[in-house]
Structures are given as structure tokens and as C-alpha cells.
Amino acid sequence: MQTWDLTAIDTPGGIVSPVVLHSDEARAVLIGVEPGQQLGDHQVTERAWIVVVSGEVQVEADGQTVTARPGTLATFAPGERHAVSSAEGARILLLLAPWPGDGHFRGGGEAA
């Protein structure tokens, strides 16, 4: 068993320094979102789940915006475009599965 205290892990720099907690058949990433930061409109090849650990984020997808507070879980289909931002700062847990997803770019011009 592995456990993490998601409220105690340092996330310096916010979105520029995500902390990979686990990477095997799925990937778990803790992301600090500093006030005013955003993960702009993007997509991933995996199914993505976002859990708000602390703070508040705005989650945008499919033309709608949801205010997400601690305890909120959001999921996105592979390839679904979405964005996440926080005016006051937040901490989110990102889960990606399967890892890596079909067509995930791994560097060197290779897809994995």
C-alpha cells in the first residue's frame, strides 16, 4: 500500500511543477494552481479525472463552466477539450488512465 497526504506535499510554482505521485497503469499527479494560474484549453489522450483537494477552480468543457470546490470530481473522455483555472489558488489531483493512452507523445517522435 502507498499513501499520500495531498495537503502536505509541496507544489512549488503551481502548474509549472506538477508532482507525479504514481505512474504505472495509471498516472496520479498533484497540481498546485496558484492564484490566477490556468491550465488553458487542452486535451489528453487518456481519460482524465480531476479531484479538487483544496481551494476552488473553474472547470470549462463542452461550452459550460463549473465552479468546483473540495470534494468535487470531474471526468473527461479521451480527447475531450477542457480548461482549469483558479482565481484564488487551489490544489487538484489529476488521474490519467490508462497510462499512457493510445497516441500519447513520449518524445523522440514516438507515440506510446
C-alpha atoms as an extended CHARMM CRD file, in Angstrom:
* protein
*
       112  EXT
         1         1  MET       CA              0.0000000000        0.0000000000        0.0000000000  PROA      1               0.0000000000
         2         2  GLN       CA              1.1040000000        3.5540000000       -0.7080000000  PROA      2               0.0000000000
         3         3  THR       CA             -0.4850000000        6.6410000000        0.8000000000  PROA      3               0.0000000000
         4         4  TRP       CA             -0.0090000000       10.3790000000        0.3080000000  PROA      4               0.0000000000
         5         5  ASP       CA             -1.1320000000       13.3990000000        2.3090000000  PROA      5               0.0000000000
         6         6  LEU       CA             -2.2430000000       15.5640000000       -0.6040000000  PROA      6               0.0000000000
         7         7  THR       CA             -2.4760000000       18.6320000000        1.6150000000  PROA      7               0.0000000000
         8         8  ALA       CA              1.1590000000       18.4160000000        2.8000000000  PROA      8               0.0000000000
         9         9  ILE       CA              3.0810000000       17.8210000000       -0.4550000000  PROA      9               0.0000000000
        10        10  ASP       CA              4.9550000000       20.8900000000       -1.7040000000  PROA      10              0.0000000000
        11        11  THR       CA              3.8870000000       22.0970000000       -5.1650000000  PROA      11              0.0000000000
        12        12  PRO       CA              6.2890000000       24.9810000000       -5.8740000000  PROA      12              0.0000000000
        13        13  GLY       CA              5.4640000000       27.1110000000       -8.8740000000  PROA      13              0.0000000000
        14        14  GLY       CA              1.9420000000       25.8030000000       -9.1970000000  PROA      14              0.0000000000
        15        15  ILE       CA              1.0850000000       24.3640000000      -12.6020000000  PROA      15              0.0000000000
        16        16  VAL       CA              4.6790000000       24.5710000000      -13.8270000000  PROA      16              0.0000000000
        17        17  SER       CA              5.7940000000       21.9810000000      -11.2430000000  PROA      17              0.0000000000
        18        18  PRO       CA              3.2470000000       19.1550000000      -11.0960000000  PROA      18              0.0000000000
        19        19  VAL       CA              4.1930000000       16.3340000000       -8.6980000000  PROA      19              0.0000000000
        20        20  VAL       CA              3.8650000000       12.8260000000      -10.1520000000  PROA      20              0.0000000000
        21        21  LEU       CA              2.7790000000       10.6250000000       -7.2650000000  PROA      21              0.0000000000
        22        22  HSD       CA              2.4050000000        7.3660000000       -9.1430000000  PROA      22              0.0000000000
        23        23  SER       CA              2.9360000000        6.2380000000      -12.7220000000  PROA      23              0.0000000000
        24        24  ASP       CA              2.1930000000        2.6930000000      -13.7810000000  PROA      24              0.0000000000
        25        25  GLU       CA             -1.0290000000        1.5230000000      -15.4400000000  PROA      25              0.0000000000
        26        26  ALA       CA             -2.4720000000        4.8820000000      -14.3970000000  PROA      26              0.0000000000
        27        27  ARG       CA             -0.8450000000        8.1810000000      -13.5050000000  PROA      27              0.0000000000
        28        28  ALA       CA             -1.6220000000       10.2940000000      -10.4270000000  PROA      28              0.0000000000
        29        29  VAL       CA             -0.3910000000       13.8930000000      -10.4550000000  PROA      29              0.0000000000
        30        30  LEU       CA             -0.8090000000       16.5320000000       -7.7580000000  PROA      30              0.0000000000
        31        31  ILE       CA             -1.0440000000       20.0460000000       -9.1780000000  PROA      31              0.0000000000
        32        32  GLY       CA             -0.9450000000       23.2720000000       -7.2160000000  PROA      32              0.0000000000
        33        33  VAL       CA             -2.7680000000       26.0450000000       -9.0400000000  PROA      33              0.0000000000
        34        34  GLU       CA             -1.5320000000       29.3910000000       -7.7910000000  PROA      34              0.0000000000
        35        35  PRO       CA             -3.8810000000       32.3990000000       -7.7870000000  PROA      35              0.0000000000
        36        36  GLY       CA             -4.5660000000       33.4550000000      -11.3640000000  PROA      36              0.0000000000
        37        37  GLN       CA             -2.9580000000       30.3900000000      -12.9430000000  PROA      37              0.0000000000
        38        38  GLN       CA             -4.7290000000       28.2730000000      -15.5170000000  PROA      38              0.0000000000
        39        39  LEU       CA             -4.3400000000       25.0710000000      -17.4620000000  PROA      39              0.0000000000
        40        40  GLY       CA             -5.5990000000       26.5660000000      -20.7210000000  PROA      40              0.0000000000
        41        41  ASP       CA             -7.7620000000       24.7720000000      -23.2480000000  PROA      41              0.0000000000
        42        42  HSD       CA             -6.1450000000       21.3810000000      -23.8620000000  PROA      42              0.0000000000
        43        43  GLN       CA             -6.8050000000       17.6780000000      -24.2700000000  PROA      43              0.0000000000
        44        44  VAL       CA             -5.0740000000       14.4320000000      -23.3340000000  PROA      44              0.0000000000
        45        45  THR       CA             -5.1840000000       11.0030000000      -24.9330000000  PROA      45              0.0000000000
        46        46  GLU       CA             -6.1620000000        9.3220000000      -21.6610000000  PROA      46              0.0000000000
        47        47  ARG       CA             -9.4140000000        9.5090000000      -19.7030000000  PROA      47              0.0000000000
        48        48  ALA       CA             -8.7990000000       12.2270000000      -17.1210000000  PROA      48              0.0000000000
        49        49  TRP       CA            -10.2690000000       12.7060000000      -13.6680000000  PROA      49              0.0000000000
        50        50  ILE       CA             -9.7570000000       15.8500000000      -11.5980000000  PROA      50              0.0000000000
        51        51  VAL       CA            -10.4220000000       15.8990000000       -7.8510000000  PROA      51              0.0000000000
        52        52  VAL       CA            -10.3590000000       19.2530000000       -6.0710000000  PROA      52              0.0000000000
        53        53  VAL       CA             -8.3290000000       18.7890000000       -2.8910000000  PROA      53              0.0000000000
        54        54  SER       CA             -8.4100000000       22.3920000000       -1.6610000000  PROA      54              0.0000000000
        55        55  GLY       CA             -9.4090000000       25.8160000000       -2.9140000000  PROA      55              0.0000000000
        56        56  GLU       CA            -11.7280000000       26.4490000000       -5.8240000000  PROA      56              0.0000000000
        57        57  VAL       CA            -11.3020000000       26.0020000000       -9.5740000000  PROA      57              0.0000000000
        58        58  GLN       CA            -13.3140000000       26.8310000000      -12.6420000000  PROA      58              0.0000000000
        59        59  VAL       CA            -13.5770000000       23.8460000000      -14.9660000000  PROA      59              0.0000000000
        60        60  GLU       CA            -14.5950000000       24.5030000000      -18.5750000000  PROA      60              0.0000000000
        61        61  ALA       CA            -15.6340000000       21.8690000000      -21.1050000000  PROA      61              0.0000000000
        62        62  ASP       CA            -18.2570000000       21.4870000000      -23.8110000000  PROA      62              0.0000000000
        63        63  GLY       CA            -19.2570000000       25.1500000000      -23.5800000000  PROA      63              0.0000000000
        64        64  GLN       CA            -20.0730000000       25.0110000000      -19.8820000000  PROA      64              0.0000000000
        65        65  THR       CA            -18.2250000000       26.2260000000      -16.7990000000  PROA      65              0.0000000000
        66        66  VAL       CA            -18.4910000000       24.6210000000      -13.3710000000  PROA      66              0.0000000000
        67        67  THR       CA            -17.1910000000       26.0230000000      -10.0970000000  PROA      67              0.0000000000
        68        68  ALA       CA            -15.5260000000       23.1050000000       -8.3390000000  PROA      68              0.0000000000
        69        69  ARG       CA            -14.7500000000       23.0890000000       -4.6260000000  PROA      69              0.0000000000
        70        70  PRO       CA            -13.0400000000       20.4970000000       -2.3870000000  PROA      70              0.0000000000
        71        71  GLY       CA            -14.5490000000       17.0830000000       -2.8940000000  PROA      71              0.0000000000
        72        72  THR       CA            -15.6370000000       17.7430000000       -6.4860000000  PROA      72              0.0000000000
        73        73  LEU       CA            -14.7530000000       15.0750000000       -9.0510000000  PROA      73              0.0000000000
        74        74  ALA       CA            -14.8310000000       15.8580000000      -12.7790000000  PROA      74              0.0000000000
        75        75  THR       CA            -14.0120000000       13.4690000000      -15.6190000000  PROA      75              0.0000000000
        76        76  PHE       CA            -13.1540000000       13.9930000000      -19.2810000000  PROA      76              0.0000000000
        77        77  ALA       CA            -13.2470000000       11.4930000000      -22.1140000000  PROA      77              0.0000000000
        78        78  PRO       CA            -10.0240000000       10.8580000000      -24.0360000000  PROA      78              0.0000000000
        79        79  GLY       CA             -9.5020000000       13.7870000000      -26.4030000000  PROA      79              0.0000000000
        80        80  GLU       CA            -12.1670000000       15.9800000000      -24.7490000000  PROA      80              0.0000000000
        81        81  ARG       CA            -11.0230000000       19.6090000000      -24.6310000000  PROA      81              0.0000000000
        82        82  HSD       CA            -11.1370000000       21.2970000000      -21.2390000000  PROA      82              0.0000000000
        83        83  ALA       CA             -9.5520000000       24.0710000000      -19.1670000000  PROA      83              0.0000000000
        84        84  VAL       CA             -8.9750000000       24.6130000000      -15.4370000000  PROA      84              0.0000000000
        85        85  SER       CA             -8.2880000000       27.9220000000      -13.6970000000  PROA      85              0.0000000000
        86        86  SER       CA             -8.2960000000       29.3600000000      -10.1930000000  PROA      86              0.0000000000
        87        87  ALA       CA             -8.6430000000       32.9740000000       -9.1430000000  PROA      87              0.0000000000
        88        88  GLU       CA             -7.6600000000       32.3480000000       -5.5030000000  PROA      88              0.0000000000
        89        89  GLY       CA             -5.4790000000       29.2350000000       -5.7970000000  PROA      89              0.0000000000
        90        90  ALA       CA             -6.2340000000       25.5410000000       -5.3990000000  PROA      90              0.0000000000
        91        91  ARG       CA             -4.7820000000       22.0610000000       -5.2650000000  PROA      91              0.0000000000
        92        92  ILE       CA             -6.0620000000       19.3440000000       -7.6030000000  PROA      92              0.0000000000
        93        93  LEU       CA             -5.3460000000       15.6700000000       -8.0860000000  PROA      93              0.0000000000
        94        94  LEU       CA             -5.2090000000       14.5880000000      -11.7240000000  PROA      94              0.0000000000
        95        95  LEU       CA             -5.6610000000       10.9040000000      -12.6010000000  PROA      95              0.0000000000
        96        96  LEU       CA             -4.9360000000        9.6480000000      -16.1340000000  PROA      96              0.0000000000
        97        97  ALA       CA             -5.8090000000        6.1290000000      -17.3160000000  PROA      97              0.0000000000
        98        98  PRO       CA             -4.8330000000        4.0270000000      -18.9850000000  PROA      98              0.0000000000
        99        99  TRP       CA             -1.2860000000        5.3610000000      -18.8110000000  PROA      99              0.0000000000
       100       100  PRO       CA             -0.0090000000        6.1800000000      -21.3150000000  PROA      100             0.0000000000
       101       101  GLY       CA             -3.0720000000        6.4520000000      -23.5390000000  PROA      101             0.0000000000
       102       102  ASP       CA             -3.0910000000        5.4570000000      -27.2030000000  PROA      102             0.0000000000
       103       103  GLY       CA             -1.0760000000        8.0100000000      -29.1760000000  PROA      103             0.0000000000
       104       104  HSD       CA              0.4580000000        9.6910000000      -26.1370000000  PROA      104             0.0000000000
       105       105  PHE       CA              3.5880000000       11.5270000000      -27.2860000000  PROA      105             0.0000000000
       106       106  ARG       CA              6.6660000000       10.2090000000      -25.4580000000  PROA      106             0.0000000000
       107       107  GLY       CA              9.3940000000       12.3330000000      -27.0870000000  PROA      107             0.0000000000
       108       108  GLY       CA             11.7630000000       11.4740000000      -29.9090000000  PROA      108             0.0000000000
       109       109  GLY       CA              8.8980000000       11.4610000000      -32.4100000000  PROA      109             0.0000000000
       110       110  GLU       CA              7.4450000000        8.2700000000      -30.9530000000  PROA      110             0.0000000000
       111       111  ALA       CA              3.9160000000        7.6520000000      -29.8090000000  PROA      111             0.0000000000
       112       112  ALA       CA              3.3590000000        5.2470000000      -26.9470000000  PROA      112             0.0000000000
